Amino acid sequence: MRLAVLPFLFAPLLAQAATTLSVCTEASPEGFDVVQYNSLTTTNASADVLMNRLVEFDAKSGKLVPSLAQSWTVSADGLTYDFKLRPDVKFHHTDYFTPSRGLTADDVVFSFQRMLDPANPWHKVAQSGFPHAQSMQLPALIKTIEAPDAHSVRFVLDHPDSTFLATLSMGFASIYSAEYTAQLLKAGTPEKLNSQPIGTGPFIFKRFQKDAVVRYEANPEYFGGKPGVDALVYAITPDANVRLQRIRQNECQIALSPKPLDVEAASKDAALKVEKNEAFMTAFVAINSQHPPLDKPEVRQAINLAFDKSNYLKAVFEGTATAANGPYPPNTWSYAKDLPGYQHDVAKAKALLAKAGLPDGFKTTIWTRPSGSLLNPNPSLGAQLLQADLKAVGITAEIKVIEWGELIRRAKAGEHDLLFMGWAGDNGDPDNFLTPQFSCAAVKSGTNFARYCDEGLDKLISAGKATADQAQRSKLYYQAQAQIQQQALWLPLAHPTAATLTRKNVSGYEVSPFGRQDFSKVTVK
């Protein structure tokens, strides 16, 4: 009788031994087929936990490091990149896919050909297109991708591009299983790639309930070693106040995007820790240059002059962010620190509106999200401050609060007038702000929220990528920043400090300056 009872006595102990890391996040991902999307929320839920890339960018060293590729070489002319793949990488086993082989060069070739080749059967499956690949102009850059053998991949470029290797560390450059996608295509269910993802990453997808939860389990066969927790949960919690309550009650062990006041409160809580890092990010209001009268530079300049940025920073960021003067954070190596910017000047703003033929102002709209984030801690207050400042110069602005997924989708289609938005660089390279946000290709892909296409600016951006000379690139990027500021394509807002709240029993978590998430080394005692 006693022997029969023993398994039941041990069951609670075994359950206690399994550890779950619960992370309070601020929004639902748009999907899990990361190449279709450009939001950080989606990258965090897919590329960061489920997938890997050929290379990764190590924020601490500021260098690219091996990932799926254990080594690589670049030809003297900068046109040929040869990668040697790790031999021990396995794809996820799930109840909807059992891989028959590990990672090979075919998976890498497929992952890129899908984005580059319109004839590829998977090309048209992405209903949202490939915003990053298109804005980074990869179809024109990559001439061929070959697989010399099962564990070797060769990229041949059409022209030199000093940003190419760093671009391969971005979330959209994640590597997919060619075997799994072939299975889906044969079954006539290619759309399942967006809801039932497969990767090589530290965690395996289990379940997603929109606006509620994403569940993952640890990948025991991860080439980087099994994660420090057995399960990972994204508890989707749009309200920052609720995220603070949940981490205090130990319902979450990590809370992302806390409000500045919450950071202060958590620093005084014996059960919590505050992890911080200088963010490589810029908060801004995009001004849609395709919507009259916002197509006039004087009007865009007037909007910049009308806004009291210092008041905004105090009210919304509560002293935890520095004022932005352009697209680049100050820690960018080509940051143009001596550009004048726009100082708050109501009279000058009114004069510019009169010069543009709008002495009585005009009507417009301000788009913002409902819930706070690192780059927009208090969306409602920020929009109201901008609305009031615009009213003071005669511009009547209606505030439209739009759910995050719909906001991104409609903004990429260019429906907005004034749009509260933010951008995080992926790898420390200054082009990571210019090409996706200000190139003509990015207007087509939707990531250029200013909707501004100028041949001269495009040439500056392209020339900056064509040389590896950092001094020369800095000169070109200075000219680009000057044009962006003169044209007032953005209303630059702030460069925040990235902060995350964790329980005291959490270790191994580091805040990325790029907003990426790595939970593979996190442990919960």
HUURLIN-V48476 format. One line per field, one symbol per residue. ss: DSSP state (H for helix, E for strand, C for the rest). psi: psi as a letter, one per 20 degrees, with the letter a starting at -180 (. if undefined). burial: I if it has 24 or more other C-alpha atoms within 12 Angstrom, else O. Layout:
ss->???
psi->???
burial->???
This chain:
ss->CHHHHHHHHHHHHHHHHCCEEEEEECCCCCCCCHHHCCCHHHHHHCHHHHCCCCEEEECCCCEEEECCEEEEEECCCCCEEEEEECCCCCCCCECCECCCCCCCHHHHHHHHHHHHCCCCCCCCCCCCCCHHHHHCCHHHHEEEEEEEECCEEEEEECCCCCCHHHHCCCHHHCCCCHHHHHHHHHHCCHHHHHCCCCCCCCEEEEEEECCCEEEEEECCCCCCCCCCCCEEEEEECCCHHHHHHHHHCCCCCEECCCCHHHHHHHHCCCCEEEEEEECCEEEEEEECCCCCCCCCHHHHHHHHHHCCHHHHHHHHHCCCEEECCCCCCCCCCCCCCCCCCCCCCHHHHHHHHHHCCCCCCCEEEEEECCCCECCECCHHHHHHHHHHHHHCCCCEEEEEECCHHHHHHHHHCCCCCEEEEEEECCCCCCHHHHHHHHCHHHHHHCCCCCCCCCHHHHHHHHHHHHCCCHHHHHHHHHHHHHHHHHHCCEEEEEEEEEEEEEECCEECCCCCCCCCCCCCCCEEC
psi->ghhhhghhhhghhhhhhpppopporirqqhainhiirjqhghghifghhhrrrgrqpohgikqpqqdhpirqqprhjjhpoppoqqikpqqppriipoqiraprhhhggghhhghhohiphigihnhjamgghghjkhhhgogqpqnhahkpppppqhqqoiigghhiiqhijqprohgghhggghiklhiihiimqpajaiqppgqpopjfqppqqqoijphjqpriqhqppooonhphhhggghhhjkhqippqlqqghhggghijphiqqopqqopmqpqropooiioqjiiphhghhhgghhpnhhggggggiljjqqpqiahpqhjpikpnijqhaoqongghgghhgghjklhjbrqaqpprrhqqrgimhngggghhgggghhhijjpopppoopqgghggghhhikirfpoprqppqhjiphhihgghhjqhhighiiiniikpopgghghggghhhiqiohgggggghghghgggghilhrnpfqorppqqpqqhjpqjppppijjrpojhjpqo.
burial->OOOOOOOOOOOOOOOOOOIIIIIIIIIIIIIIIIIIIIIIIIIIIIIIIIIIIIIIIIIOOOOIIIIIIIOIOOOOOIIIIIIIIIOOIIIIIOOOIOIOOIIIIIIIIIIIIIIIIOOOOIIOIIOIIIIIIIIIIIIOIIOIIIIOOOIIIIIIIOIIIIIIIIIIIIIIIIIIIIIIIIOIOOOOOIOIIIIIIIIIIIIIIIOIOOOOIIIIIIIIOIIIOIIIIIIIIIIIIIIIIIIIIIIIOIIIIIIIIIIIIIIOOIIOOOOIIIIIIIIIIIIIIIIIIIIOIIOIIIIIIIIIIIIIIIOIIIIIIIOIIIIIIIIIIIOIOIIIOOOOIIIIIIOOIIIIIOOIOIOOIIOIIIIIIIIIIIIIIIIIIIIIIIIIIIIIIIIOIIIIIOIIIOIIIOIIIIIIIIIIIIIIIIIIIIIIIIIIIIIIIIIIIIIIIIIIIOOOIIOIIIIIIIIOOOOOIIOIIIIIIIIIIIIIIIIIIIIIIIIIIIIIOIIOIIIIIIIIIIIIIIIIO
